[in-house]
């Protein structure tokens, strides 16, 4: 009898442990980051402007992972003046988090990587030409006050020259 009672107590303890441990083990699988996709602006990028990068964190089943800390870093091509404004962000219920990046006015590609171990994702951003500031000569891009200021300058110059001519007589 005692041996049967011990087996029953051991079996009950094992069953209780299984009931407690199994849900934690199975629910953890869906909370482990398996894939991070990083997206950002495309096309011509301007230096020293805020560029918003977005990371989407998914688990092995493709479901979004909420409340995960994502670390942002330059992993290639960083130059002096490049900056990640918030280097650590947290995902929302949709598994999405964002950060702001500013690139210096140096030609070249930079790779920004978002990491939530064991997964990571990267995006390449590039400045193709540092160039000069915008200096358009298109009249429609010049504000009207500039024309008025130029006309005022011409009038003042004419007045000064005319006054000298009249004084010399």
C-alpha positions in Angstrom: 0.0 0.0 0.0 2.7 2.4 0.9 4.4 1.9 -2.5 1.2 2.5 -4.4 0.6 5.7 -2.3 4.1 7.0 -3.2 3.5 6.3 -6.9 0.2 8.1 -6.8 1.8 11.1 -5.0 4.7 11.2 -7.4 2.3 10.9 -10.4 0.2 13.8 -9.0 3.3 15.9 -8.5 4.5 15.2 -12.0 1.1 16.0 -13.4 1.0 19.3 -11.5 4.5 20.2 -12.7 3.5 19.5 -16.3 0.4 21.6 -16.0 2.4 24.5 -14.7 5.4 24.2 -17.0 3.7 23.3 -20.3 1.8 26.6 -20.9 4.9 28.6 -20.2 7.0 26.5 -22.6 4.4 26.6 -25.4 3.5 30.3 -25.1 7.2 31.3 -25.2 7.6 30.0 -28.7 5.4 32.7 -30.1 7.2 35.5 -28.2 10.7 34.9 -29.5 11.7 37.3 -32.3 12.4 35.4 -35.4 12.3 38.0 -38.1 12.9 41.8 -38.2 12.1 43.8 -41.3 13.5 47.3 -41.5 12.0 49.9 -43.8 12.8 53.6 -44.4 12.7 56.3 -47.0 13.6 55.6 -50.6 14.9 57.7 -53.4 17.1 60.8 -53.0 17.9 61.4 -49.3 18.9 64.8 -48.0 21.6 65.1 -45.4 21.0 66.6 -41.9 17.3 65.9 -42.1 15.2 63.5 -39.9 14.8 60.1 -41.6 12.2 57.8 -40.0 13.1 54.1 -39.9 10.6 51.4 -39.0 11.3 47.9 -37.7 8.6 45.2 -37.7 9.3 42.2 -35.3 7.6 38.9 -36.0 7.8 35.5 -34.2 8.3 32.1 -35.9 4.6 31.9 -36.8 4.6 35.4 -38.4 2.7 37.0 -35.5 3.8 40.5 -34.3 5.8 40.5 -31.1 4.7 43.2 -28.5 6.9 44.8 -25.9 10.3 43.8 -27.4 13.3 46.1 -27.0 14.9 46.8 -30.4 18.4 48.2 -30.5 19.4 50.4 -33.5 23.0 50.8 -34.6 25.1 51.7 -37.7 26.8 48.4 -38.7 28.7 49.7 -41.8 29.7 53.0 -43.4 29.1 55.3 -40.5 30.8 58.7 -40.8 31.3 61.6 -38.4 28.0 63.4 -38.0 25.7 60.4 -38.6 23.3 60.0 -35.7 20.6 57.6 -34.5 18.4 59.8 -32.3 16.9 57.0 -30.2 19.1 53.9 -30.2 16.7 51.7 -28.2 13.0 51.5 -28.9 10.1 49.2 -27.9 7.6 47.5 -30.2 3.9 48.1 -30.0 1.0 45.6 -30.2 1.6 45.4 -34.0 5.2 44.5 -33.5 6.3 47.9 -34.9 8.8 50.4 -33.6 10.4 53.5 -35.1 13.5 55.6 -34.7 14.9 58.8 -36.3 18.3 58.8 -38.2 20.2 61.9 -39.4 23.0 61.4 -42.0 25.9 63.7 -42.4 26.6 65.4 -45.7 29.2 62.8 -46.8 28.7 60.8 -49.9 28.3 57.1 -49.3 26.1 54.3 -48.0 25.4 53.5 -44.4 23.9 50.3 -43.0 21.5 50.7 -40.1 20.6 47.4 -38.2 17.7 46.8 -35.8 18.4 44.0 -33.4 16.2 42.0 -31.0 18.2 38.9 -30.2 18.4 36.5 -31.8 16.9 38.3 -34.8 18.1 41.4 -36.7 17.3 43.3 -39.9 19.2 45.9 -41.8 18.6 48.8 -44.2 21.1 50.6 -46.4 20.7 54.4 -46.7 22.9 56.5 -48.9 23.8 60.1 -49.7 24.7 60.2 -53.4 25.8 63.9 -53.6 26.6 66.4 -50.9 26.2 69.3 -53.4 25.5 72.9 -52.9 22.4 74.4 -51.3 19.4 75.0 -53.6 20.1 78.1 -55.8 17.2 78.1 -58.3 16.9 81.0 -60.7 13.3 80.2 -61.5 11.4 83.4 -60.9 8.4 81.5 -59.4 10.7 80.3 -56.7 11.9 83.8 -55.6 9.7 85.5 -53.0 8.2 88.9 -54.0 9.9 90.8 -51.2 13.2 90.1 -52.8 12.1 92.0 -56.0 10.8 94.8 -53.9 14.1 95.1 -52.0 16.0 95.1 -55.3 13.8 97.9 -56.7 14.2 99.9 -53.5 18.0 99.5 -53.9 17.9 100.8 -57.5 15.7 103.8 -56.4 18.1 104.7 -53.6 21.1 104.4 -56.0 19.4 106.7 -58.5 18.6 109.2 -55.9 22.2 109.3 -54.7 23.6 109.7 -58.2 21.0 112.3 -59.1 21.7 114.3 -56.0 25.4 114.4 -56.8 24.8 115.5 -60.3 22.5 118.3 -59.1 25.0 119.4 -56.4 27.9 119.6 -58.9 26.1 122.2 -61.0 
